[in-house]
Amino acid sequence: MVRWDSCLDNDEEYVNFARRDELNRAQNEEREEPDGPLNFQLDICHQDGEYKSPAPLPPGQAKLITSWEAGWNVTNAIQGIFVLGLPYALLHSGYSGLFLLILAAALCCYTGKILIACLYEENEDGQLTRVRDTYEDIANTCCKNLSPELGGIVVNVTQVMELIMTCILYLVVSGNLLSHSFPNIPLTEKTWYVIAFVTLLPCVFIKTLKTVSKLSQLCSLVHFIIILVVMSYCLTQIHQWSWAKFRLSIGFEEFLVSVGVIIFSYTSQIFLPTLEGNMKNPGEFRCMLNWTHFFACVLKTTFALTAFLTWGEETKEVITDNLPSFLQTIVNLCLLTKALLSYPLPFFTATEIVYSCISRGSHSNYRSPIFALGVRGSFLLLTLLMATLIPHFVLLTGLTGSVTGAVMTFLLPSLFHLKLKWKKMCFLEKCADTSVFILGFLCSLAGIVCSIKGLLEVFGGV
């Protein structure tokens, strides 16, 4: 099985709902009027008392998405396939792992809020008005003194790296799961990669986010089936549970791996600006983010705890490997289905970012459907080539994810918030943002060190 603990920083938390900041402007320009108003109202979620209601969006830019729908998208983003690695993280972090599960939810929820705060400025009446649309816009504003487009370039490059690495990882995981699901067929793993690649060829013809959304919904359904199967089996073994299985002493390097697994299982910041901009009532965004992260924390903690109490020291990197053989085969096939269904979203998003950047000019050839098809086909082929030709790709992915994951989740939101809101922030808010920035830097540095050490060990350097 692929060593998932070294690549969890690239989890699909970044790519699990069909929205994209880079597409926001184009959608605003070409957006059609909705077929009709949504009658569903969310009564349990009220605007934060300290949060000033933003000015209403112009009718042409308003997209009627309820808080429930927005919350479902965020939930999809932070409930990914790599949740199956959380019990293994508890094995190496002990009681501190339970605390980290709660702390990570709070931190990621906080950075999501401050990132959205960077989209707004107060108008002459003291009312918050949305003056920026995307993560790229925030970056360009903060870096305008250096270069008007420098920040946006950095953000786009970081996002493309994250998404492409995620695509390749899904292809690697799919090939690995095929190999384990059909052990009697004498094929190499690289051959299984090619077979998985063939099943993904229709992705080249996906042209709309609507299609991707349907695949994401199926993906989420499969995910909850997997979680239900694992937890149901764990409950049948409740007589074996013992709190003595938790460690009091932990190894420093193992603890760092656990921190990366836990923290980056909550990340969704890359998509939040577009999601908030499409909400029917943006004032409910903060409340929505609170309850989605709260329920994700409860679910993840319950799942990780029940699985670890069941297997203790025998807990494996991917908890499904602990299941009996008859369940393991079924769950592996479900995981394969989930990995294949997860691929289209990061693939579509990455290709749209690149295509959008290329076609910003006036050259008509860059706007043709054939050119767009060529971009998607090239990226699909690139994922196969990197998966099959680069040795120890998973470790390389872990190295990349340690940088891009921490940057997009902790470093940039806190840095941008300090830059744009410094004069209006109180002392405690400044301390909080600074602490988050330092934590993000340390997480990134630790992930880089662990990944490089793993690569050196594999290649015989140490």
C-alpha positions, 0 to 999 in steps of 0.5 A: 500500500502507498505510504499515505502519511508522507503525502497527506498534505495533498489531500483532496481537502483542497479539491472536493467541491466544484467551485474555483476562484479563477473562474469567478470573474468569467462566471460573473461576466457570463452568468445567467439568471437563475431559473427561480428563487430557492424557497429553502431558508436556513433558520438555525444559522444567524449572522454573527453579532460582531460581523457587520452585514456586507452590502448586498451583491448586485442582482446580476452577480447574486447566485442563490446558494443557501447556507446548507448548500454552502455547508455541504460543499465545505463538508465535502472539502474537509471530509476526504479519502485521507481521513482513513489515515487519522487512526494511524495518526492517533497511534503516533500522537497519543492523547495529544492527537485528540487535542490536535483534532480539535485545535486543527478544526479551530485553526482552519476555521479561523484562517477561513474567516480571515481570508474572507475578511480580506475580500471586504472593505468598509464603504463611506457608510461603514458598511462592508462591501465586497471589493475583491472576488478571488484569492488571486485578487487578495494576493495582487492587492497585497503585493501591488507595491512590488508588482501588480500581478506578482501575488496572483502569479504566486497563488496560481502557481501554488494552486496548480502545483497542489492540484496537479500533484493531487491528480497524480496521487489519485492515479497512483492510489487507483493503480495501487488499489487495483493491484491489491484488489486483483492480486492474482492477475500478473500485472505490474503496478505501472500497468495498473496505472495505465488501466486507471488512466484509460478509465479517466480518459472521458475527463478530457471531454468534461466542459462544465462544473455541473458534470464535475459536481455530480461526480463529486456527489457520488464521491461523497456518497461512496466516502460515507459508505466506507466510513460506515462500514469501518465504524460498524465493524469497530462497534462489533469489537467494542469488548476489546476497547481499552484506553490503555492503548493510548501512548503517553510518550511519543517520538518527535518525528512520528509526532510531526507526521501526525500533525501534518496528517491531522491539520491538513485534513481540514483544509478548504481555504483555496475554494472559500472566496468563490463559495462565499461570493455565491451564497444567498446570504454572505452574512451567514458564512461565518456561522456556516463555517463554524458548524461545518468544522464542528461536525467534521471535528466530531465525526473525525474524532469519533471515527479515529478514536473508535478505529484506534481503540479497536486495533491499538498498536496494530493500527495500520497506515490505512485503517481499511488494511486492518479489516477482515479480508472479506470486508477489505476487498469490498472497501478497497473497491469502494476506495478505488471508485472514490479515487477515480471519482475524485480525479475529475475535480482537481483535474478540471480545476487545474486545466481551467486555471491554466487555460484561463491564464493562456486565453487572457490575450486576444488571440482567437486560437487560444479560445477555441474548443480544440485548444481547450481539448488539447490543454486537458489532454496534455494534462491528463497525459502528464499525470500518467507520465509523472506517475509512471516515470518519476521514482518514489513519487509519493515522497516527492508529493509529500515534499511539495504538499508540505510547502503548498498546503501550509502556504495556502492554509496558514501562511497566506491567509494570516499574512494577507489579513495582517497586511490589509487589516493591520490598522483596524485589528486589536492587539489580540487579533494581531497576536493570533494572526502572527501565531498562525503564521509562525505555526504554518511556517513550522509545519511547512518546515517540519514537513519539508525536513521529514520528506527530504529525509525520506527521499534521502533514505530511499535513495541511499543518501543517509 
